[in-house]
Amino acid sequence: MIIGVGVDIVEISRIKSAVSRWKEAFLKRIFTENEIQYSQNKKFVYQHLAARFAAKEAVLKAIGDASIQRIEWHNVEVLNDEFGKPYIRLSGEAKKVKEDKNITDIIISMSHTHKVAVANAILIKDGKE
């Protein structure tokens, strides 16, 4: 059963400006080492960073209640499986929220152009109670 849906869109230029202005401080505040390495190994670094930022926001919007205020950016990590499909790994407070809400899966979809990145998150709960 779907218990939450979130979507976010980010201008690539905003992420690029933030990295230019705050450098490593911004990257390390928002992204995990895995996310930074993945993006930096791509031709279009900022599109990949922006897509991950949008995915994190989409997950938080899908949760949609006051518990998101306790979740740090690093607690929502965007990774890719061996086929390149993105998936979400939660840790810390985000993992606790997932357990409290009995979320069994998070479906994530991301896309980007040279100007914007967009992500959609769907939270799934097993229908068994």
C-alpha positions in Angstrom: 0.0 0.0 0.0 1.3 3.5 -0.9 1.6 5.7 2.2 3.5 8.6 0.8 4.5 10.3 -2.4 7.0 13.1 -2.8 8.4 15.0 -5.7 11.1 17.7 -6.0 12.7 19.7 -8.8 16.1 21.5 -8.5 17.8 23.9 -10.8 21.3 22.6 -11.6 22.7 26.1 -11.3 21.6 26.4 -7.7 23.6 23.3 -6.8 26.6 24.5 -8.8 26.5 27.9 -7.1 26.3 26.3 -3.7 29.3 24.1 -4.4 31.2 27.1 -5.8 30.4 29.2 -2.8 30.7 26.8 0.1 32.9 24.0 -1.5 33.5 20.9 0.5 31.5 22.3 3.5 28.3 22.2 1.3 29.1 18.8 -0.2 29.8 17.2 3.2 26.8 18.7 4.8 24.4 17.4 2.2 25.9 14.3 0.6 27.5 11.1 1.7 31.0 10.1 0.5 29.3 7.5 -1.8 27.1 10.2 -3.4 30.0 12.6 -3.8 32.3 10.0 -5.4 29.5 8.7 -7.7 28.7 12.2 -8.9 32.4 13.3 -9.3 33.0 10.2 -11.5 30.4 11.4 -14.0 30.9 13.8 -16.9 28.1 16.1 -15.6 28.8 16.3 -11.9 26.3 18.9 -11.0 23.3 17.2 -12.7 24.0 14.1 -10.6 24.4 16.0 -7.4 21.2 17.9 -8.1 19.3 14.7 -8.8 20.5 13.2 -5.5 19.5 16.4 -3.7 16.0 16.2 -5.3 15.7 12.6 -4.3 16.5 13.4 -0.7 13.9 16.1 -0.7 11.3 13.9 -2.4 11.8 11.2 0.3 11.3 13.8 3.0 8.2 15.2 1.3 6.8 11.6 1.0 7.3 11.1 4.8 5.4 14.4 5.1 5.1 15.0 8.9 7.1 16.7 11.7 9.5 13.7 12.0 11.4 15.0 9.0 12.8 17.8 11.2 14.9 15.2 13.0 16.3 13.7 9.8 19.8 14.9 8.7 20.7 15.0 5.0 23.2 12.1 5.4 20.4 9.9 6.8 18.9 9.7 3.3 21.5 8.2 0.9 20.9 7.7 -2.9 22.9 4.7 -4.3 22.7 2.7 -7.5 22.5 -1.0 -7.9 24.7 -3.0 -10.3 22.4 -2.0 -13.2 22.4 1.7 -12.4 18.9 1.7 -10.8 18.8 4.2 -7.9 17.7 3.1 -4.5 17.5 4.7 -1.1 19.4 3.6 2.0 18.3 5.2 5.3 20.3 5.5 8.5 20.0 7.3 11.8 16.7 9.1 12.5 15.4 8.4 8.9 15.8 4.6 9.5 13.9 5.0 12.8 11.1 6.8 11.0 10.9 4.1 8.4 10.6 1.5 11.1 8.0 3.5 13.1 5.9 3.9 10.0 6.4 0.3 8.9 7.7 1.4 5.5 8.8 -1.7 3.6 10.1 -0.1 0.4 11.0 3.3 -1.1 10.7 3.6 -4.9 12.8 6.4 -6.3 13.0 7.8 -9.8 15.3 10.6 -10.9 16.0 12.4 -14.1 17.8 15.5 -15.2 18.5 17.8 -18.1 21.2 20.4 -18.4 19.0 22.9 -16.4 17.0 20.9 -13.9 16.9 17.7 -12.0 13.7 16.0 -10.7 13.0 13.1 -8.4 10.0 11.2 -7.3 9.7 9.0 -4.2 7.0 6.5 -3.3 6.8 5.0 0.2 5.3 1.5 0.4 4.0 -0.2 3.5 3.2 -3.9 3.6 -0.5 -4.3 3.8 -0.2 -6.8 6.7 -0.8 -5.5 10.2 
